[in-house]
Amino acid sequence: MNHDDLRHWSKRAADWAHDYHAGLRGKPVRAPLIPGAIASQLPPHPPEAPEPMEAIFADFDRIVPPGLTHWQHPRFFAYFPANASPASMLAEQLANAIAAQGMLWQTSPAVTEIEQVMVDWLRQSLGLPVEFTGTIHDSATTTTLSAILTMREQALEWAGLTKGLQGQPRLRIYASDQTHSSVDKAMRIAGLGQDNLVKIATDATLSMTTSALQAAIAADLAAGFVPAGVVLCAGGTSVGAFDRMGDCITVAKAYDLPVHVDAAWAGSAMICPEFRSLWAGVEGADSIVFNPHKWLGAQFDCAVQFLRDPSPQIKTLGLRPSYLQTADREEVVNFNEWTVPLGRRFRALKLWFTLRAYGLEGLRGRIRNHVAWAQDLALALGKVAEVEIVTQPSLSLFTFALGSDAATEALLTAINDDGRIYLTQTRHQGRFVIRVQVGQFDCTAQDVQMVETVVRDLL
Ligand SMILES: *Cc1c(COP(=O)(O)O)cnc(C)c1O
């Protein structure tokens, strides 16, 4: 396989990709779950001699698709989406061909500069103030880890970086009981300990109770802990909970605490001005993460972090050994100093292609449809005698259940074995509920209506 062969095989791959996507509606959404069925088709040892690409490609076509859960299927309503617009796929092909590693500005100025412009395009698109700059990470998990490491070091006055955490005061971070497990994971990895993530109870609207946040911080101070920051939830993964940003940030700022907002899923919806009231006050945050790779069509992986002032994070994550120093370093941004990994992919290219190929109006139209269709579906399902809508749509996510957990679980299994749609579950207030999120790039109103059809068929 050489570069001349690549020209031929890239075309074959493009044809394959076209046929794959064109055929998705006819396939079951979720892979049949037979552990070992795929691995057993691969030889146990790597080949010693080169093999022809024809054989490799044929095996790919034979072995891989039957083991796929089709994330781009228009009737994928599980988890959250991982949308890949066609324009984004094309940009990824080009980024693959370039195969640049953009750790420093000079290791490919285009990678850094297009990233800076795309972060600013998105800042404007989401209606955030001009003082926010930012960067692109692989995932919201890494972004939240970066924010929590920065909170840790600000609280320790940068001593943790060199001295470690031994002998340091016990730090506390505050978040609601609706925040994503990535916050717990960040506490573990940052060496702060999951027990020092204080989970604040939510009220009837599923926002963190601000009086409880205030009381928890005051109690920790009295007990000799050091509060280090607050993580707010803008669109929780379980049922789409939103903390009241403005009120929570006012409490945090009364104690001079940095605030990180996790809008991994819901952030994309903020390109529509009518949804921004859900995160009113967000401009008071220090750090905000959202994943264009979920609902905006810029395929996985692409997590954007906006920072009011990047310098504390750069001070926390940036290192400049002699082999990374460059003569231009005062004039340019070296994004490796903003993120956990040193190496960085050219992720901004797919944002550039996606934003231009669909325009904000095209992307807003999709999100508005998803929200409206989710609301229609919740209304229709609510009329099915056995079904109870447990949480109403938060943007395009709602949950439903039957009379008992066992019945709900049995229905979910039947739905996913049926294959026409794919749904997943969560626990809400102790109850097993089925989540429905609408967000596929190519889904139609008919695709969404199929959820009601399938539920009625299987009840
Ligand atoms: C998906 C999600 C995450 C984790 O995202 P990754 O990019 O996969 O790490 C974190 N928080 C929320 C609210 C999410 O929906």
The ligand as a Gaussian input file, in Angstrom:
#p B3LYP/6-31G(d) Opt

LIG

0 1
 C      -21.571000      13.575000      27.135000
 C      -21.404000      14.375000      28.364000
 C      -20.172000      14.433000      29.019000
 C      -18.974000      13.612000      28.606000
 O      -18.585000      13.914000      27.324000
 P      -17.251000      13.307000      26.654000
 O      -16.925000      14.326000      25.630000
 O      -17.632000      11.990000      26.098000
 O      -16.223000      13.201000      27.713000
 C      -20.055000      15.273000      30.101000
 N      -21.099000      15.991000      30.526000
 C      -22.305000      15.951000      29.936000
 C      -23.422000      16.781000      30.454000
 C      -22.500000      15.135000      28.830000
 O      -23.692000      15.082000      28.230000

